[in-house]
Amino acid sequence: MLTNAERRGIRRQAEDILDGCEGDRLTEAQQAKFDSLMEQLRSDDLQRDMASAKSISADPNPKGQKQYRSHERIADAYSGADDLSLDRMIRGLATGYWDGAEAERRAMSEGTATAGGHLVPTPLAARVIDKARAQSVAVQAGASTVAMDSETLKYATVTGDPTIAIVGEGSAISDSDFTFGSSTITAFKLASLHFVSLELLEDAPNLESFIESSLADQFALGMDNQVLNGTGSSAPTGILNTSGINSVAVSGALANYDKFSDGVGEVRKDNFYNPLSMVIHPRDVAALDKLKDTTNQPLVPPQSYAGLNVFQSSQLATNGGSGSDESNIIIGDFSELLLGMRTELRLEISREAKDAFEKGQVAIRAYMRFGVSIPRPTAFCKLTGVQG
């Protein structure tokens, strides 16, 4: 592998080529030299990825693995995160014109990836990831995020607490210990494919945020889908499929709030006393809104339900069960949910994919990687068999 000094030297050569070009395009000789330098970085990136995939950190909070709450930005750890535009970068890559995007073109000298794709500079990638996190229901409900620097991250967990007891005067205190275990977050690929017209890339006045916001929205939906429903088969294991979570069977339409009280009770009895959140499909929220008491007035929910932070998500399926009309509702302490995020965003740009050439479009394929871990599953309870 190249040393850091060697990598810096290659990047400086690439920057000199970009600075020395006349107009918006490189000459054939400049392009050939630039591609050769980028190939050296690509080869080194691949070797580094292979090396890091073989090493798993056992430190519960290794250097650089800060946990980010919903209100904290990963991008704040990097300088220049708000100075670059993903949309301007994509326009330059797709059209070859970099007017007004000199900073983005310079940043790409460090960001070219393998197989014709492009590794978005880390500060800009972190900003896109932060936008996706801000839209994610799981993060809004309280999930923490840890930035991963390899494919897997292993961290320590507490699986058992010491016992506490009254001790009489002169009596010996029985010793007890914390019981520790470990959990591993594995990052899986999440991909999005967009088609954008060339006219939009060249002329749209709101280009500064259009594509970036669209990508972030799609990644947020994909993240929530996996956090809630992930099967664990070539994908993260989501809350509903995590072994050991509590469960309350509704097995019918929502007629009152009793099952919600049961769900809250299941989590509370396992000693989770942080504010609880609930993720529920909009269909089921509408059903609850229509509940009436004996005087045909809206049914007043009990304190256990009223104390929940409610988040709606269409990523919860409503076509389960024998009647293909059942859904699940999740209640839990979402601070016990940990998302691992690789601070990398890879782009592939094509004007020929599918029928993009015929339609004058640009295909934008974006990849990010993230994982899910629930070290203490009893912090959650699922209400099952909710019929619509």
URURFEN-V154944 format. One record per run of one state. SS is the DSSP state (h for helix, s for strand, l for the rest). FROM is the first residue (numbers start at 0). TO is the last residue. If there is no record, write none. Layout:
SS,FROM,TO  SS,FROM,TO
//
This chain:
l,0,2  h,3,19  l,20,26  h,27,52  l,53,65  s,66,67  l,68,72  h,73,76  l,77,84  h,85,94  l,95,100  h,101,107  l,108,110  s,111,111  l,112,116  s,117,118  l,119,120  h,121,134  l,135,135  h,136,139  l,140,142  s,143,147  l,148,150  s,151,159  l,160,177  s,178,185  l,186,186  s,187,196  h,197,202  l,203,205  h,206,228  l,229,229  s,230,230  l,231,235  s,236,236  l,237,237  h,238,240  l,241,244  s,245,252  l,253,256  h,257,267  l,268,275  s,276,279  l,280,280  h,281,288  l,289,290  s,291,291  l,292,296  s,297,297  l,298,301  h,302,305  l,306,307  s,308,311  l,312,318  s,319,319  l,320,324  s,325,331  l,332,332  h,333,335  l,336,336  s,337,341  l,342,344  s,345,349  l,350,354  h,355,358  l,359,359  s,360,372  l,373,375  h,376,378  s,379,386  l,387,387
//
